[in-house]
Amino acid sequence: MHSVSPEYAAQHLTELIERARRGEEIVIAIGTRPLARLVPIEDWDDALDEAHAPDEEVDEAFHGD
């Protein structure tokens, strides 16, 4: 696992995505406080289903009850 600052992540996003794609876990942190984690997607089909399936709360906000 590798930790980077938000500024570094913004400036090197393409590189960090490639590293995650190859299996590395990247933590974005301010000092020792983790904010986010960039990890590889292990099952692409499941990830696509999750990305396209709206959360019930979001669906209700757009379409009503």
PQR file of N, CA, C, O and H, with PARSE charges and radii, in Angstrom:
ATOM      1  N   MET A   1       0.853  -1.175   0.000 -0.4000 1.5000
ATOM      2  CA  MET A   1       0.000   0.000   0.000 -0.0000 2.0000
ATOM      3  C   MET A   1       0.895   1.232   0.000  0.5500 1.7000
ATOM      4  O   MET A   1       1.901   1.290   0.706 -0.5500 1.4000
ATOM      5  N   HIS A   2       0.509   2.206  -0.801 -0.4000 1.5000
ATOM      6  CA  HIS A   2       1.270   3.438  -0.939 -0.0000 2.0000
ATOM      7  C   HIS A   2       0.356   4.605  -0.599  0.5500 1.7000
ATOM      8  O   HIS A   2      -0.815   4.598  -0.980 -0.5500 1.4000
ATOM      9  H   HIS A   2      -0.308   2.159  -1.375  0.4000 1.0000
ATOM     10  N   SER A   3       0.857   5.592   0.100 -0.4000 1.5000
ATOM     11  CA  SER A   3       0.064   6.751   0.505 -0.0000 2.0000
ATOM     12  C   SER A   3       0.581   8.002  -0.196  0.5500 1.7000
ATOM     13  O   SER A   3       1.788   8.230  -0.274 -0.5500 1.4000
ATOM     14  H   SER A   3       1.808   5.597   0.409  0.4000 1.0000
ATOM     15  N   VAL A   4      -0.362   8.820  -0.713 -0.4000 1.5000
ATOM     16  CA  VAL A   4      -0.014  10.068  -1.383 -0.0000 2.0000
ATOM     17  C   VAL A   4      -0.933  11.186  -0.900  0.5500 1.7000
ATOM     18  O   VAL A   4      -2.011  10.926  -0.366 -0.5500 1.4000
ATOM     19  H   VAL A   4      -1.343   8.635  -0.650  0.4000 1.0000
ATOM     20  N   SER A   5      -0.507  12.405  -1.088 -0.4000 1.5000
ATOM     21  CA  SER A   5      -1.332  13.562  -0.728 -0.0000 2.0000
ATOM     22  C   SER A   5      -2.371  13.818  -1.821  0.5500 1.7000
ATOM     23  O   SER A   5      -2.206  13.362  -2.952 -0.5500 1.4000
ATOM     24  H   SER A   5       0.369  12.616  -1.521  0.4000 1.0000
ATOM     25  N   PRO A   6      -3.441  14.548  -1.486 -0.5600 1.5000
ATOM     26  CA  PRO A   6      -4.430  14.885  -2.509  0.2800 2.0000
ATOM     27  C   PRO A   6      -3.809  15.684  -3.667  0.5500 1.7000
ATOM     28  O   PRO A   6      -4.189  15.499  -4.823 -0.5500 1.4000
ATOM     29  N   GLU A   7      -2.878  16.551  -3.360 -0.4000 1.5000
ATOM     30  CA  GLU A   7      -2.228  17.346  -4.409 -0.0000 2.0000
ATOM     31  C   GLU A   7      -1.446  16.440  -5.366  0.5500 1.7000
ATOM     32  O   GLU A   7      -1.514  16.596  -6.585 -0.5500 1.4000
ATOM     33  H   GLU A   7      -2.569  16.702  -2.421  0.4000 1.0000
ATOM     34  N   TYR A   8      -0.706  15.495  -4.790 -0.4000 1.5000
ATOM     35  CA  TYR A   8       0.057  14.563  -5.620 -0.0000 2.0000
ATOM     36  C   TYR A   8      -0.898  13.732  -6.471  0.5500 1.7000
ATOM     37  O   TYR A   8      -0.659  13.529  -7.661 -0.5500 1.4000
ATOM     38  H   TYR A   8      -0.651  15.369  -3.799  0.4000 1.0000
ATOM     39  N   ALA A   9      -1.977  13.255  -5.859 -0.4000 1.5000
ATOM     40  CA  ALA A   9      -2.946  12.436  -6.582 -0.0000 2.0000
ATOM     41  C   ALA A   9      -3.540  13.204  -7.761  0.5500 1.7000
ATOM     42  O   ALA A   9      -3.709  12.645  -8.845 -0.5500 1.4000
ATOM     43  H   ALA A   9      -2.171  13.420  -4.892  0.4000 1.0000
ATOM     44  N   ALA A  10      -3.853  14.468  -7.557 -0.4000 1.5000
ATOM     45  CA  ALA A  10      -4.424  15.282  -8.627 -0.0000 2.0000
ATOM     46  C   ALA A  10      -3.436  15.452  -9.776  0.5500 1.7000
ATOM     47  O   ALA A  10      -3.827  15.420 -10.943 -0.5500 1.4000
ATOM     48  H   ALA A  10      -3.715  14.922  -6.677  0.4000 1.0000
ATOM     49  N   GLN A  11      -2.176  15.630  -9.454 -0.4000 1.5000
ATOM     50  CA  GLN A  11      -1.161  15.868 -10.480 -0.0000 2.0000
ATOM     51  C   GLN A  11      -0.707  14.584 -11.177  0.5500 1.7000
ATOM     52  O   GLN A  11      -0.170  14.644 -12.284 -0.5500 1.4000
ATOM     53  H   GLN A  11      -1.858  15.656  -8.506  0.4000 1.0000
ATOM     54  N   HIS A  12      -0.914  13.425 -10.545 -0.4000 1.5000
ATOM     55  CA  HIS A  12      -0.412  12.155 -11.074 -0.0000 2.0000
ATOM     56  C   HIS A  12      -1.510  11.098 -11.198  0.5500 1.7000
ATOM     57  O   HIS A  12      -1.237   9.904 -11.075 -0.5500 1.4000
ATOM     58  H   HIS A  12      -1.350  13.377  -9.647  0.4000 1.0000
ATOM     59  N   LEU A  13      -2.732  11.524 -11.438 -0.4000 1.5000
ATOM     60  CA  LEU A  13      -3.854  10.587 -11.434 -0.0000 2.0000
ATOM     61  C   LEU A  13      -3.687   9.456 -12.442  0.5500 1.7000
ATOM     62  O   LEU A  13      -3.954   8.299 -12.115 -0.5500 1.4000
ATOM     63  H   LEU A  13      -2.954  12.494 -11.539  0.4000 1.0000
ATOM     64  N   THR A  14      -3.251   9.765 -13.656 -0.4000 1.5000
ATOM     65  CA  THR A  14      -3.092   8.726 -14.674 -0.0000 2.0000
ATOM     66  C   THR A  14      -2.114   7.650 -14.209  0.5500 1.7000
ATOM     67  O   THR A  14      -2.376   6.457 -14.360 -0.5500 1.4000
ATOM     68  H   THR A  14      -3.034  10.705 -13.922  0.4000 1.0000
ATOM     69  N   GLU A  15      -0.996   8.077 -13.647 -0.4000 1.5000
ATOM     70  CA  GLU A  15       0.002   7.127 -13.127 -0.0000 2.0000
ATOM     71  C   GLU A  15      -0.583   6.283 -11.998  0.5500 1.7000
ATOM     72  O   GLU A  15      -0.368   5.071 -11.957 -0.5500 1.4000
ATOM     73  H   GLU A  15      -0.783   9.046 -13.524  0.4000 1.0000
ATOM     74  N   LEU A  16      -1.322   6.913 -11.078 -0.4000 1.5000
ATOM     75  CA  LEU A  16      -1.890   6.192  -9.939 -0.0000 2.0000
ATOM     76  C   LEU A  16      -2.949   5.190 -10.394  0.5500 1.7000
ATOM     77  O   LEU A  16      -3.037   4.090  -9.847 -0.5500 1.4000
ATOM     78  H   LEU A  16      -1.497   7.897 -11.112  0.4000 1.0000
ATOM     79  N   ILE A  17      -3.743   5.560 -11.381 -0.4000 1.5000
ATOM     80  CA  ILE A  17      -4.749   4.628 -11.916 -0.0000 2.0000
ATOM     81  C   ILE A  17      -4.059   3.418 -12.520  0.5500 1.7000
ATOM     82  O   ILE A  17      -4.497   2.287 -12.310 -0.5500 1.4000
ATOM     83  H   ILE A  17      -3.671   6.453 -11.825  0.4000 1.0000
ATOM     84  N   GLU A  18      -2.997   3.638 -13.259 -0.4000 1.5000
ATOM     85  CA  GLU A  18      -2.253   2.525 -13.858 -0.0000 2.0000
ATOM     86  C   GLU A  18      -1.671   1.610 -12.779  0.5500 1.7000
ATOM     87  O   GLU A  18      -1.720   0.387 -12.905 -0.5500 1.4000
ATOM     88  H   GLU A  18      -2.641   4.557 -13.429  0.4000 1.0000
ATOM     89  N   ARG A  19      -1.133   2.192 -11.743 -0.4000 1.5000
ATOM     90  CA  ARG A  19      -0.577   1.396 -10.645 -0.0000 2.0000
ATOM     91  C   ARG A  19      -1.671   0.566  -9.970  0.5500 1.7000
ATOM     92  O   ARG A  19      -1.460  -0.602  -9.645 -0.5500 1.4000
ATOM     93  H   ARG A  19      -1.092   3.186 -11.641  0.4000 1.0000
ATOM     94  N   ALA A  20      -2.845   1.179  -9.761 -0.4000 1.5000
ATOM     95  CA  ALA A  20      -3.969   0.443  -9.161 -0.0000 2.0000
ATOM     96  C   ALA A  20      -4.434  -0.667 -10.101  0.5500 1.7000
ATOM     97  O   ALA A  20      -4.749  -1.771  -9.658 -0.5500 1.4000
ATOM     98  H   ALA A  20      -3.017   2.128 -10.024  0.4000 1.0000
ATOM     99  N   ARG A  21      -4.475  -0.372 -11.393 -0.4000 1.5000
ATOM    100  CA  ARG A  21      -4.888  -1.384 -12.364 -0.0000 2.0000
ATOM    101  C   ARG A  21      -3.978  -2.604 -12.298  0.5500 1.7000
ATOM    102  O   ARG A  21      -4.432  -3.727 -12.518 -0.5500 1.4000
ATOM    103  H   ARG A  21      -4.220   0.525 -11.753  0.4000 1.0000
ATOM    104  N   ARG A  22      -2.696  -2.394 -11.997 -0.4000 1.5000
ATOM    105  CA  ARG A  22      -1.739  -3.490 -11.885 -0.0000 2.0000
ATOM    106  C   ARG A  22      -1.792  -4.181 -10.521  0.5500 1.7000
ATOM    107  O   ARG A  22      -1.043  -5.129 -10.283 -0.5500 1.4000
ATOM    108  H   ARG A  22      -2.327  -1.482 -11.819  0.4000 1.0000
ATOM    109  N   GLY A  23      -2.678  -3.713  -9.611 -0.4000 1.5000
ATOM    110  CA  GLY A  23      -2.876  -4.414  -8.354 -0.0000 2.0000
ATOM    111  C   GLY A  23      -2.455  -3.669  -7.102  0.5500 1.7000
ATOM    112  O   GLY A  23      -2.672  -4.156  -5.993 -0.5500 1.4000
ATOM    113  H   GLY A  23      -3.286  -2.943  -9.804  0.4000 1.0000
ATOM    114  N   GLU A  24      -1.861  -2.503  -7.259 -0.4000 1.5000
ATOM    115  CA  GLU A  24      -1.407  -1.750  -6.085 -0.0000 2.0000
ATOM    116  C   GLU A  24      -2.572  -0.974  -5.457  0.5500 1.7000
ATOM    117  O   GLU A  24      -3.444  -0.467  -6.163 -0.5500 1.4000
ATOM    118  H   GLU A  24      -1.685  -2.108  -8.160  0.4000 1.0000
ATOM    119  N   GLU A  25      -2.571  -0.892  -4.151 -0.4000 1.5000
ATOM    120  CA  GLU A  25      -3.567  -0.089  -3.435 -0.0000 2.0000
ATOM    121  C   GLU A  25      -2.932   1.258  -3.098  0.5500 1.7000
ATOM    122  O   GLU A  25      -1.854   1.311  -2.508 -0.5500 1.4000
ATOM    123  H   GLU A  25      -1.863  -1.304  -3.578  0.4000 1.0000
ATOM    124  N   ILE A  26      -3.601   2.337  -3.474 -0.4000 1.5000
ATOM    125  CA  ILE A  26      -3.111   3.690  -3.231 -0.0000 2.0000
ATOM    126  C   ILE A  26      -4.058   4.370  -2.247  0.5500 1.7000
ATOM    127  O   ILE A  26      -5.268   4.402  -2.473 -0.5500 1.4000
ATOM    128  H   ILE A  26      -4.478   2.293  -3.954  0.4000 1.0000
ATOM    129  N   VAL A  27      -3.520   4.911  -1.161 -0.4000 1.5000
ATOM    130  CA  VAL A  27      -4.321   5.650  -0.187 -0.0000 2.0000
ATOM    131  C   VAL A  27      -4.025   7.128  -0.351  0.5500 1.7000
ATOM    132  O   VAL A  27      -2.864   7.537  -0.379 -0.5500 1.4000
ATOM    133  H   VAL A  27      -2.537   4.885  -0.977  0.4000 1.0000
ATOM    134  N   ILE A  28      -5.060   7.918  -0.459 -0.4000 1.5000
ATOM    135  CA  ILE A  28      -4.917   9.374  -0.517 -0.0000 2.0000
ATOM    136  C   ILE A  28      -5.159   9.882   0.894  0.5500 1.7000
ATOM    137  O   ILE A  28      -6.211   9.634   1.485 -0.5500 1.4000
ATOM    138  H   ILE A  28      -6.003   7.585  -0.437  0.4000 1.0000
ATOM    139  N   ALA A  29      -4.171  10.599   1.429 -0.4000 1.5000
ATOM    140  CA  ALA A  29      -4.235  10.992   2.837 -0.0000 2.0000
ATOM    141  C   ALA A  29      -3.674  12.392   3.037  0.5500 1.7000
ATOM    142  O   ALA A  29      -2.829  12.867   2.280 -0.5500 1.4000
ATOM    143  H   ALA A  29      -3.317  10.800   0.950  0.4000 1.0000
ATOM    144  N   ILE A  30      -4.172  13.025   4.076 -0.4000 1.5000
ATOM    145  CA  ILE A  30      -3.588  14.282   4.558 -0.0000 2.0000
ATOM    146  C   ILE A  30      -2.844  13.914   5.829  0.5500 1.7000
ATOM    147  O   ILE A  30      -3.451  13.593   6.851 -0.5500 1.4000
ATOM    148  H   ILE A  30      -4.858  12.638   4.691  0.4000 1.0000
ATOM    149  N   GLY A  31      -1.530  13.966   5.753 -0.4000 1.5000
ATOM    150  CA  GLY A  31      -0.720  13.508   6.881 -0.0000 2.0000
ATOM    151  C   GLY A  31      -0.955  12.028   7.091  0.5500 1.7000
ATOM    152  O   GLY A  31      -0.745  11.223   6.184 -0.5500 1.4000
ATOM    153  H   GLY A  31      -1.037  14.227   4.923  0.4000 1.0000
ATOM    154  N   THR A  32      -1.392  11.668   8.290 -0.4000 1.5000
ATOM    155  CA  THR A  32      -1.681  10.263   8.584 -0.0000 2.0000
ATOM    156  C   THR A  32      -3.169   9.942   8.495  0.5500 1.7000
ATOM    157  O   THR A  32      -3.579   8.816   8.773 -0.5500 1.4000
ATOM    158  H   THR A  32      -1.563  12.322   9.027  0.4000 1.0000
ATOM    159  N   ARG A  33      -3.983  10.932   8.107 -0.4000 1.5000
ATOM    160  CA  ARG A  33      -5.444  10.740   8.035 -0.0000 2.0000
ATOM    161  C   ARG A  33      -5.863  10.307   6.627  0.5500 1.7000
ATOM    162  O   ARG A  33      -5.846  11.124   5.706 -0.5500 1.4000
ATOM    163  H   ARG A  33      -3.650  11.847   7.881  0.4000 1.0000
ATOM    164  N   PRO A  34      -6.236   9.040   6.444 -0.5600 1.5000
ATOM    165  CA  PRO A  34      -6.666   8.571   5.126  0.2800 2.0000
ATOM    166  C   PRO A  34      -7.991   9.206   4.716  0.5500 1.7000
ATOM    167  O   PRO A  34      -8.905   9.345   5.529 -0.5500 1.4000
ATOM    168  N   LEU A  35      -8.080   9.587   3.448 -0.4000 1.5000
ATOM    169  CA  LEU A  35      -9.299  10.191   2.913 -0.0000 2.0000
ATOM    170  C   LEU A  35     -10.008   9.280   1.915  0.5500 1.7000
ATOM    171  O   LEU A  35     -11.236   9.199   1.897 -0.5500 1.4000
ATOM    172  H   LEU A  35      -7.338   9.474   2.787  0.4000 1.0000
ATOM    173  N   ALA A  36      -9.228   8.602   1.091 -0.4000 1.5000
ATOM    174  CA  ALA A  36      -9.791   7.756   0.039 -0.0000 2.0000
ATOM    175  C   ALA A  36      -8.790   6.673  -0.317  0.5500 1.7000
ATOM    176  O   ALA A  36      -7.614   6.743   0.038 -0.5500 1.4000
ATOM    177  H   ALA A  36      -8.230   8.668   1.105  0.4000 1.0000
ATOM    178  N   ARG A  37      -9.289   5.663  -1.032 -0.4000 1.5000
ATOM    179  CA  ARG A  37      -8.437   4.550  -1.428 -0.0000 2.0000
ATOM    180  C   ARG A  37      -8.695   4.234  -2.895  0.5500 1.7000
ATOM    181  O   ARG A  37      -9.847   4.119  -3.312 -0.5500 1.4000
ATOM    182  H   ARG A  37     -10.245   5.606  -1.321  0.4000 1.0000
ATOM    183  N   LEU A  38      -7.653   4.096  -3.662 -0.4000 1.5000
ATOM    184  CA  LEU A  38      -7.741   3.723  -5.064 -0.0000 2.0000
ATOM    185  C   LEU A  38      -7.286   2.273  -5.163  0.5500 1.7000
ATOM    186  O   LEU A  38      -6.135   1.953  -4.865 -0.5500 1.4000
ATOM    187  H   LEU A  38      -6.717   4.189  -3.323  0.4000 1.0000
ATOM    188  N   VAL A  39      -8.198   1.398  -5.585 -0.4000 1.5000
ATOM    189  CA  VAL A  39      -7.904  -0.037  -5.640 -0.0000 2.0000
ATOM    190  C   VAL A  39      -8.320  -0.584  -7.004  0.5500 1.7000
ATOM    191  O   VAL A  39      -9.172   0.001  -7.674 -0.5500 1.4000
ATOM    192  H   VAL A  39      -9.132   1.659  -5.828  0.4000 1.0000
ATOM    193  N   PRO A  40      -7.726  -1.697  -7.415 -0.5600 1.5000
ATOM    194  CA  PRO A  40      -8.119  -2.288  -8.695  0.2800 2.0000
ATOM    195  C   PRO A  40      -9.514  -2.907  -8.606  0.5500 1.7000
ATOM    196  O   PRO A  40      -9.948  -3.349  -7.543 -0.5500 1.4000
ATOM    197  N   ILE A  41     -10.193  -2.927  -9.728 -0.4000 1.5000
ATOM    198  CA  ILE A  41     -11.484  -3.616  -9.810 -0.0000 2.0000
ATOM    199  C   ILE A  41     -11.189  -5.060 -10.176  0.5500 1.7000
ATOM    200  O   ILE A  41     -10.571  -5.333 -11.205 -0.5500 1.4000
ATOM    201  H   ILE A  41      -9.841  -2.568 -10.592  0.4000 1.0000
ATOM    202  N   GLU A  42     -11.632  -5.982  -9.334 -0.4000 1.5000
ATOM    203  CA  GLU A  42     -11.333  -7.394  -9.563 -0.0000 2.0000
ATOM    204  C   GLU A  42     -12.350  -8.061 -10.476  0.5500 1.7000
ATOM    205  O   GLU A  42     -11.985  -8.935 -11.262 -0.5500 1.4000
ATOM    206  H   GLU A  42     -12.134  -5.759  -8.498  0.4000 1.0000
ATOM    207  N   ASP A  43     -13.600  -7.675 -10.390 -0.4000 1.5000
ATOM    208  CA  ASP A  43     -14.632  -8.266 -11.237 -0.0000 2.0000
ATOM    209  C   ASP A  43     -15.320  -7.146 -12.004  0.5500 1.7000
ATOM    210  O   ASP A  43     -16.221  -6.489 -11.484 -0.5500 1.4000
ATOM    211  H   ASP A  43     -13.896  -6.965  -9.751  0.4000 1.0000
ATOM    212  N   TRP A  44     -14.896  -6.937 -13.224 -0.4000 1.5000
ATOM    213  CA  TRP A  44     -15.361  -5.818 -14.040 -0.0000 2.0000
ATOM    214  C   TRP A  44     -16.874  -5.830 -14.217  0.5500 1.7000
ATOM    215  O   TRP A  44     -17.503  -4.777 -14.118 -0.5500 1.4000
ATOM    216  H   TRP A  44     -14.163  -7.471 -13.646  0.4000 1.0000
ATOM    217  N   ASP A  45     -17.482  -6.994 -14.477 -0.4000 1.5000
ATOM    218  CA  ASP A  45     -18.930  -7.066 -14.704 -0.0000 2.0000
ATOM    219  C   ASP A  45     -19.709  -6.627 -13.470  0.5500 1.7000
ATOM    220  O   ASP A  45     -20.688  -5.891 -13.589 -0.5500 1.4000
ATOM    221  H   ASP A  45     -16.971  -7.850 -14.557  0.4000 1.0000
ATOM    222  N   ASP A  46     -19.283  -7.073 -12.277 -0.4000 1.5000
ATOM    223  CA  ASP A  46     -19.955  -6.657 -11.045 -0.0000 2.0000
ATOM    224  C   ASP A  46     -19.795  -5.162 -10.824  0.5500 1.7000
ATOM    225  O   ASP A  46     -20.731  -4.500 -10.376 -0.5500 1.4000
ATOM    226  H   ASP A  46     -18.487  -7.671 -12.181  0.4000 1.0000
ATOM    227  N   ALA A  47     -18.626  -4.622 -11.131 -0.4000 1.5000
ATOM    228  CA  ALA A  47     -18.378  -3.197 -10.940 -0.0000 2.0000
ATOM    229  C   ALA A  47     -19.277  -2.373 -11.852  0.5500 1.7000
ATOM    230  O   ALA A  47     -19.789  -1.334 -11.434 -0.5500 1.4000
ATOM    231  H   ALA A  47     -17.865  -5.159 -11.495  0.4000 1.0000
ATOM    232  N   LEU A  48     -19.476  -2.815 -13.082 -0.4000 1.5000
ATOM    233  CA  LEU A  48     -20.357  -2.096 -13.999 -0.0000 2.0000
ATOM    234  C   LEU A  48     -21.795  -2.139 -13.518  0.5500 1.7000
ATOM    235  O   LEU A  48     -22.504  -1.136 -13.600 -0.5500 1.4000
ATOM    236  H   LEU A  48     -19.060  -3.659 -13.421  0.4000 1.0000
ATOM    237  N   ASP A  49     -22.239  -3.291 -13.014 -0.4000 1.5000
ATOM    238  CA  ASP A  49     -23.604  -3.399 -12.495 -0.0000 2.0000
ATOM    239  C   ASP A  49     -23.812  -2.438 -11.329  0.5500 1.7000
ATOM    240  O   ASP A  49     -24.844  -1.771 -11.255 -0.5500 1.4000
ATOM    241  H   ASP A  49     -21.663  -4.106 -12.947  0.4000 1.0000
ATOM    242  N   GLU A  50     -22.846  -2.363 -10.420 -0.4000 1.5000
ATOM    243  CA  GLU A  50     -22.956  -1.473  -9.271 -0.0000 2.0000
ATOM    244  C   GLU A  50     -22.929  -0.013  -9.700  0.5500 1.7000
ATOM    245  O   GLU A  50     -23.660   0.808  -9.146 -0.5500 1.4000
ATOM    246  H   GLU A  50     -22.008  -2.905 -10.480  0.4000 1.0000
ATOM    247  N   ALA A  51     -22.100   0.318 -10.677 -0.4000 1.5000
ATOM    248  CA  ALA A  51     -21.970   1.700 -11.126 -0.0000 2.0000
ATOM    249  C   ALA A  51     -23.239   2.187 -11.801  0.5500 1.7000
ATOM    250  O   ALA A  51     -23.535   3.381 -11.759 -0.5500 1.4000
ATOM    251  H   ALA A  51     -21.507  -0.349 -11.127  0.4000 1.0000
ATOM    252  N   HIS A  52     -23.996   1.289 -12.424 -0.4000 1.5000
ATOM    253  CA  HIS A  52     -25.188   1.694 -13.155 -0.0000 2.0000
ATOM    254  C   HIS A  52     -26.477   1.491 -12.375  0.5500 1.7000
ATOM    255  O   HIS A  52     -27.538   1.934 -12.813 -0.5500 1.4000
ATOM    256  H   HIS A  52     -23.755   0.319 -12.458  0.4000 1.0000
ATOM    257  N   ALA A  53     -26.402   0.836 -11.244 -0.4000 1.5000
ATOM    258  CA  ALA A  53     -27.598   0.607 -10.442 -0.0000 2.0000
ATOM    259  C   ALA A  53     -27.772   1.762  -9.462  0.5500 1.7000
ATOM    260  O   ALA A  53     -26.970   1.916  -8.542 -0.5500 1.4000
ATOM    261  H   ALA A  53     -25.540   0.476 -10.888  0.4000 1.0000
ATOM    262  N   PRO A  54     -28.813   2.579  -9.649 -0.5600 1.5000
ATOM    263  CA  PRO A  54     -28.982   3.722  -8.752  0.2800 2.0000
ATOM    264  C   PRO A  54     -29.378   3.300  -7.346  0.5500 1.7000
ATOM    265  O   PRO A  54     -30.110   2.328  -7.161 -0.5500 1.4000
ATOM    266  N   ASP A  55     -28.902   4.017  -6.384 -0.4000 1.5000
ATOM    267  CA  ASP A  55     -29.277   3.833  -4.991 -0.0000 2.0000
ATOM    268  C   ASP A  55     -30.755   4.183  -4.868  0.5500 1.7000
ATOM    269  O   ASP A  55     -31.231   5.087  -5.554 -0.5500 1.4000
ATOM    270  H   ASP A  55     -28.307   4.807  -6.534  0.4000 1.0000
ATOM    271  N   GLU A  56     -31.485   3.485  -4.007 -0.4000 1.5000
ATOM    272  CA  GLU A  56     -32.922   3.747  -3.845 -0.0000 2.0000
ATOM    273  C   GLU A  56     -33.196   5.214  -3.538  0.5500 1.7000
ATOM    274  O   GLU A  56     -34.122   5.802  -4.096 -0.5500 1.4000
ATOM    275  H   GLU A  56     -31.098   2.750  -3.449  0.4000 1.0000
ATOM    276  N   GLU A  57     -32.402   5.803  -2.661 -0.4000 1.5000
ATOM    277  CA  GLU A  57     -32.595   7.199  -2.274 -0.0000 2.0000
ATOM    278  C   GLU A  57     -32.390   8.139  -3.463  0.5500 1.7000
ATOM    279  O   GLU A  57     -33.131   9.107  -3.629 -0.5500 1.4000
ATOM    280  H   GLU A  57     -31.650   5.325  -2.208  0.4000 1.0000
ATOM    281  N   VAL A  58     -31.407   7.858  -4.267 -0.4000 1.5000
ATOM    282  CA  VAL A  58     -31.149   8.661  -5.470 -0.0000 2.0000
ATOM    283  C   VAL A  58     -32.277   8.485  -6.458  0.5500 1.7000
ATOM    284  O   VAL A  58     -32.751   9.461  -7.039 -0.5500 1.4000
ATOM    285  H   VAL A  58     -30.804   7.071  -4.133  0.4000 1.0000
ATOM    286  N   ASP A  59     -32.716   7.250  -6.657 -0.4000 1.5000
ATOM    287  CA  ASP A  59     -33.813   6.974  -7.579 -0.0000 2.0000
ATOM    288  C   ASP A  59     -35.070   7.721  -7.156  0.5500 1.7000
ATOM    289  O   ASP A  59     -35.755   8.302  -7.997 -0.5500 1.4000
ATOM    290  H   ASP A  59     -32.331   6.457  -6.185  0.4000 1.0000
ATOM    291  N   GLU A  60     -35.379   7.711  -5.866 -0.4000 1.5000
ATOM    292  CA  GLU A  60     -36.565   8.416  -5.371 -0.0000 2.0000
ATOM    293  C   GLU A  60     -36.434   9.930  -5.567  0.5500 1.7000
ATOM    294  O   GLU A  60     -37.417  10.598  -5.888 -0.5500 1.4000
ATOM    295  H   GLU A  60     -34.822   7.239  -5.183  0.4000 1.0000
ATOM    296  N   ALA A  61     -35.254  10.462  -5.380 -0.4000 1.5000
ATOM    297  CA  ALA A  61     -35.039  11.905  -5.535 -0.0000 2.0000
ATOM    298  C   ALA A  61     -35.318  12.352  -6.971  0.5500 1.7000
ATOM    299  O   ALA A  61     -35.827  13.449  -7.197 -0.5500 1.4000
ATOM    300  H   ALA A  61     -34.456   9.920  -5.119  0.4000 1.0000
ATOM    301  N   PHE A  62     -34.980  11.495  -7.936 -0.4000 1.5000
ATOM    302  CA  PHE A  62     -35.194  11.846  -9.338 -0.0000 2.0000
ATOM    303  C   PHE A  62     -36.561  11.475  -9.852  0.5500 1.7000
ATOM    304  O   PHE A  62     -37.111  12.164 -10.711 -0.5500 1.4000
ATOM    305  H   PHE A  62     -34.566  10.604  -7.752  0.4000 1.0000
ATOM    306  N   HIS A  63     -37.126  10.381  -9.333 -0.4000 1.5000
ATOM    307  CA  HIS A  63     -38.370   9.862  -9.896 -0.0000 2.0000
ATOM    308  C   HIS A  63     -39.554   9.857  -8.932  0.5500 1.7000
ATOM    309  O   HIS A  63     -40.656   9.472  -9.322 -0.5500 1.4000
ATOM    310  H   HIS A  63     -36.680   9.822  -8.635  0.4000 1.0000
ATOM    311  N   GLY A  64     -39.355  10.264  -7.714 -0.4000 1.5000
ATOM    312  CA  GLY A  64     -40.435  10.259  -6.737 -0.0000 2.0000
ATOM    313  C   GLY A  64     -40.641   8.883  -6.139  0.5500 1.7000
ATOM    314  O   GLY A  64     -39.888   7.951  -6.418 -0.5500 1.4000
ATOM    315  H   GLY A  64     -38.459  10.577  -7.397  0.4000 1.0000
ATOM    316  N   ASP A  65     -41.671   8.767  -5.311 -0.4000 1.5000
ATOM    317  CA  ASP A  65     -41.927   7.486  -4.600 -0.0000 2.0000
ATOM    318  C   ASP A  65     -42.342   6.408  -5.509  0.5500 1.7000
ATOM    319  O   ASP A  65     -42.589   5.287  -5.064 -0.5500 1.4000
ATOM    320  H   ASP A  65     -42.283   9.524  -5.084  0.4000 1.0000
TER
END
